[in-house]
């Protein structure tokens, strides 16, 4: 065993010496390779982290949300619908919700306004999300003036800022009273934005949704399972443009790596010929090439993955913030909980490490099985 | 022949012991450090997934009936992808071009129970 290890170390010594002879080219390749793994791993880990966060946070979303559709668009729901929904067999509690959006031209941001009946807010009191407070530089006791639907300014007193721990859910949230919400949007008292309902037997949620569609044909029931599935699809790593351009990057790297590894230079071929002439066996040359491929690709993989981990789970995924943020002004400050999916690590390994090792081995093997004299003469 | 002798001499010279640490040892140590870092990421995941506290966030979801993450706040249908109707990303007509950047990261809303019929 020690003899075997010592033999491998000699092979490694030789491989490193050969790599260092072309150090600029090889370090450049290692750098690009590490960057590629870093980008791929960052996108994978971010998608995975967000998917997990959504799955954990949205476990308790309403079992069924019912919207009213008019001409294919979400419309306000008449209060009479609450009774109709309540009468459907299998439906538990029914509650009308009031929520909407407000565009603030002062900071060019969209707020999500929502009525929070359990908070006991007065008509002129609001609670705001941490990102909103940060962007508008507001605190408890300050006033925020909104323009009501009738054109009149509506000053609202901030009585609290929502916990920053829940920023991924409440960054742009503004909670207010029902009276305040209706005054702001000039909303009739007999209309709600939508309705949430509980189902007595959660396994019957889909059946209840079908009954709702039959009873109220212009309604759109949204099930909890659909909400969770939407987020799973949204953050699915196979989807999205990120992977399209990363795929293009991978292709460019594959061409570079193939050109570097597969197209052995005359000098490298001569080197293999000399090694064969002085007594190296084909197996030794293959082992040397295997070490070369493994060393480069594994170093790039491990370094790229570790950097991506740090960036996504400890650096707040700032690299991807501009992509996720788009034109939005309000963006939550969040720390994702790290999560590992062995399948994704294996896929990343298969996509990045294996092709390079193969691209190093095959041309090495071709040169190694050729006649040393012919190889040396080129 | 001359070239062959020079090359083999060179290989012999490279294997001569020197006061510098052996290159293979340096490379294997570097790989071991990187493997250790990889192991640390697994340990980090195991530790932080247990330590994560979602009590406040989940209470907020239950209280308000929240349905979406406030991650993409630039447009209605990206702020609430689960609540958006199927034509939301195409405000003018179904074939209109998508114009919000984060829209390229989102899929169209999934088919709800209402479209079963």
Interface residues (C-beta under 8 A of the other chain):
Chain A: X9 X10 X12 X13 X14 X16 X17 X20 X50 X53 X54 X56 X57 X58 X59 X60 X61 X62 X65 X67 X69 X72 X73 X74 X95 X97 X101 X109 X110 X112 X114 X116 X118 X129 X131 X162 X163 X165 X166 X167 X168 X169 X170 X171 X172 X173 X175 X194 X196 X206 X209 X210 X212 X213 X219 X220 X221 X222 X223 X226 X227 X229 X230 X231 X233 X234 X239 X240 X241 X242 X270 X271 X274 X277 X278 X295 X298 X299 X302 X303 X305 X306 X309 X313 X323 X324 X325 X326 X327 X328 X329 X330 X331 X332 X337 X338 X339 X340 X376
Chain B: X3 X4 X7 X8 X11 X14 X15 X22 X23 X24 X25 X27 X28 X30 X31 X34 X35 X37 X38 X41 X42 X44 X45 X48 X49 X52 X53 X54 X56 X57 X58 X60 X61 X62 X63 X64 X65 X66 X67 X68 X69 X70 X71 X72 X73 X74 X75 X76 X78 X79 X80 X81 X82 X83 X84 X85 X86 X87 X100 X101 X102 X103 X104 X105 X106 X107 X109 X110 X112 X113 X114 X116 X117
